[in-house]
Amino acid sequence: MRILFIGGTGNISTSVSKLVVEQGFDLYLLNRGQTKVDIPGAQTITADIHQPDQVRQALGDLTFDVVVNWIAFVPGDVQQDLELFRGKTGQYVFISSASVYQKPPVHPVITESTPLYNPHLQYSRDKIACEEFLMGAYRSEHFPITIVRPSLTYANRFPIALGGWGGYTLADRLLKGQPIIVHGDGSSIWPVTHAEDFAKGFVGLLGHPQAIGQAFHITSDELLTWNQIYATIASALGVEARMVHIPSDFIAKVKPDWGAGLLGDKTWSVIFDNSKIRTLVPGYQATIPFHAGVRKVLAWFDEDAGRKRIDDDVNQGMDAIIAVYEGK
């Protein structure tokens, strides 16, 4: 099976790329050549997906059994892909987000039939618009789409709601004994999924004829409170977390850009029903518990001190919110 990943070297997609190669598929990675690619066995095609003529020239007469776009965010991205890959792929996989599901939820158990509605987060509304466009293309011309919705999936970063996504800022604060913000009272439930676990379900959908025209989420079944998530990170660092619990609404008032991600996603308790992915990928099961996964994250940071990036804006933002909250 010949597979094209647009992107393929990011937080989630690197683990998927490695598993695709391990399973013996021919993997092509299309990217701009600005990021070091370390996926042994994959072939690299250099082009900017936002320059369609450049992509056509780079791909030539190649056709693919599967095309996956890991970096499509707005309707224009998938509209362009339709023009590029119409008649040239047996399956087009769009990476959406579980944040598209109804917020606030009317039921904590989320299935793929849960309504798509998110008035708080533009990112999610854009993903919904992409899904709607692709479903329209499937219905009108049978363009072979599959939609996948990850939820807080991590590999080389901490799966957190606040504290700097992708950097070492939260860990640095914990190690220094500085306070960290936990939204609400920290008791809402959220699953976190290691990318290696996500990959097992995802790769099982590639080339699967029953996945065409369908949407799937792929998550862990391990349920943790946010208090437990932050406490587990602190424990892996050998410290205790100084948590300051602040309502999401208050955070949103002080720092609206942080609040959107809370009110539009992580404020609410959710439980993802993974029955649908298991119907097509029998035996799918996430097997990396968070207490083990977070140690993988720390080991990755420890391999290279240059990875331990501290974001001053995150530090200042967290300190400012705490100061306003405690001084009210």
N, C-alpha and C positions, 0 to 999 in steps of 0.2 A: 504494500500500500504506500503510495506517494503522498506525503503530507507537507503542506506549507503552513508555517507559523509566521504571521506578521507580528513582529516582536519576538517573543520566545525566550528572552533572557532576563525577565523581571522577577518580582518577588514570588509569584505563584508559578509562572510559566517555565522557569528554569527547571524545577522539579519535574514538570510534565514533559519537557523536552528530553530530559535524561531518560525517563521511563519509556518514551516513544522509541528512542534509539535502542534501549536495552531489549525491547520487544521485537526488534528486527525490522522496523519500518524505515522507509527512506524519508528522512526529515530534512526539509529545506527551511532555513531561517532568513526571512527578508527583513533587513533593517538598514539604517543609514551608515553603518560602519563606524559610528562614533562611540560605541560601547564595546568593550572587550568581550568576545564570545568564547566561552569555554565549555562547549558541548561536544566532546569528542564523538565523531561519527556523523555529525550533522554537516550539511553543506550550507554555506552562506551565500546569499544573493544580496548584493549591495544596491539599495535604491531607497528613495524616500516615498513611503506610501501616500504622502500628500501631493506627490507629483506623478499623476497617473501615466503620462507619456513616458516618464523615466521608468516606471514599473513595467509597462508593456514591453519596452525595449529590453529590460533586464530579464524578464521571464521568457521572452521569445515565444516559441511554440509549446512551451511546457503546459501540461494539464495536470490536475491533481485530483486524487480521490477525496481529499479533505483539505479545506482552507480554514484556518482559525485566525481571527483577528483579535489579538490581545490588547490592542491600543485604540479601539474605536469607542468614542465617547459621545458623539453628537450625531444626529441624523445624517448630516452631510457625509460623515465617514462611511456609513453603511450604504448610502446611496451610491457613493463612488465605487465601493466594493462590488455592488451589483453590476455596474457597468464593466468593471474589470474582469469579473469571474463568471458572468453569465455564460453558461455552456462550457465552462472550463473546469468545473469541479462537481463532484458527486455529492458533496456536503459542505455547507458553509456554517461555521460555528461562531456565534457572536457571544462574547463574554460580557454579560450584563452584571447585575449586582442584586444580592438579596435585600438591599435597601429599597428596592422598588416596591416591596410589599407594603400594604396598607399601614399608614401611620396616622394616628395611633391605631394599633391593632384592636380588633373587636374580639379576638380569640388568640390566646398565646401559642397555640399549635398552628404552625404555618405549613401549608401544602402549596403545590404549584398552582392550585386554583384559587388561592387567596387573592383578593383584588389587588391591582397595582395602582397605588395612590400614595403620593408623598408630597404634601404641600410645603414641607420645610426645607427640602434639600434639592437644589437645582441639578446637581450631579445625578440624582435619582430620576428626576423628571426627564432629563436628557436620555438616560438609559431606557426609560419607558417609551419615549418617542422612537428610539431606535428599534425597540422590540415591535412596536406597532407598525413601523414601516416594513420591517422584514416579514412579519406575519401577513401583511398585505401582499407582499411580493410572492409569498408562498401560495396564498389563495388565488391570486390572479394569474400567475404563470408557473406555479409549482417550483419556484426557486428553492433549492433543497436546504432549508435553514434548520439549525438546531440552536437553542438558546440555553446558556448555562449561567447560573446565578451563584457565584461564590459568596460567602459571608465571613468576614474577618479571618482570612486565611493568611498564615504567616510562614516564613521560612527563616530569613535572616533579619528579622525585626520583631519587636515586641507587639503582640496584639492587644493594644490598649485603646481606651476611649480618649484619654487626655495624656499629654506628656511628650508629644513629638513622635509622629509616625515615621519610622525608618532610621531614627538616630539613637544616640546613647544618652540623651538628656535625662530621661526618667531614671535610668540606672544610676547615673551620676548623682542625681538628687538623693536617691535612696542610700547610696554609699556614703554620702556626706551627712546623712541624718536630717536632710531638709524635708519639709512637708510636701506631700503630693495631694492633688485634688482627686477625689472619687465622687462622681456625680450621684446625686440623690443620697440614699442611705447605704448604697452599695449592695443592696440585697436583690436587685433585679438580676434575672438569669440570662446568660448569654453563652452560646457555644463558640469555642475557638478551634480552628482546624489547621493542622499542619499541612503544608503544601504537598508533602510526600503522600499523605493520606488522600488529599483531594485528587492527586494525580491518578490514583488507582481507579477511582470512579470515572474520572474524565476520559482517560484513555479507552475505557470500555465502551464509551459512546462513539468513538471515532470509527466511521465506516459502518455503523449499525443502522440498517435500513429502518428500524422502528423508531429511531431517534429523530427522523425527519419530520419537521412541522411541530416539534415538541419542545417544551421548556423543562429544565431540571435545576434544582439546587443540589449541592453536594457538600455536606457538612459532617462534622463529628457529632456523635450522640452524647458525648460527655457534656454535662451541664454544670456550669460554674456561676457563682455570683461574682460581681465585680470586686467585692471584697476579697474573695478567694483568688481571683486572677492576680490582683496586685500583691497580695500576701505571698503567693507562689513565686512571683518574680523576686520579691525581697528575700524570700527564703533561699532561693538559688544563689543570690548574691551574698548570703550569710548575714543578713541584717533583718531588722524589723521595719515595717513600713509605718511612717507617720502619716496616717490618712486624715485629711480634712474633708468631711462630707459637706457638699454644697449642692443645693437644688439645681437641676438643669436649667430651670427658668431663670434663676439668678445668674448663672454663668452666661446664658444667652444675652441677658441685658448688659452685662459688663463687656462681653466679647462675643458679638453676634456670629462671627465666622466660626467660632468654636461651638456655639450653641446650636447651629444648624445641623451639625453632625450628631449632636446628642438628641435633639428633638426629632430629627428626621431618621433616627436609627437606634442608637445605643441606650437611650433612656428606658426603653420598654423591655419587658421580659419576653423572650421568644424561644420556642422549641421547634426546630425544623424536623418535619416528618420526612424521612429519607426513603419511604417505601417505593416511590416512583423510580429512583435511580437503581434500587435493588431489583426491580422487575427486569431491567435491561442488563444490569451488571450483577448477576447473582453472587452473593457472598461479599459484596462490597461492605467493608467495615473499616472505620478509622481505628488504628491500633496504636497511635502515639499519644499517650495521655499528656496533658499540658505540663505536668511537673517534669516529664522527660523532654518534651518539646522545647521548653524554655531553656533547658541546659544546652540543647543544640544551638539555640540562638546565642547564648553567652559564649560558647566555644567558638562560634564564628567570629564574634567580636574580638575575642582574645587572640585569634590567629594573626591579627593585623591591627596594631594600635591606631593606625590611620582611619580605621572604620569607626572609631569611637567619637563620632562627631557630636559636639554639644551645640545646641541651638539657643543662642542668647534670647531670641524673640520668644521662644517657648518658656524659658526661665522667667523672663520679665512678665510675660502674660500670666503665668501661674502665680507668681508673687503678687501681682496687682490684684487678681481676683481674690486671693486669700486676704489681702490687706483690706479690701473694700468690704468683704463679707464679715471679717472679724471686727471691723470698726464701725459697722452699721449701728 
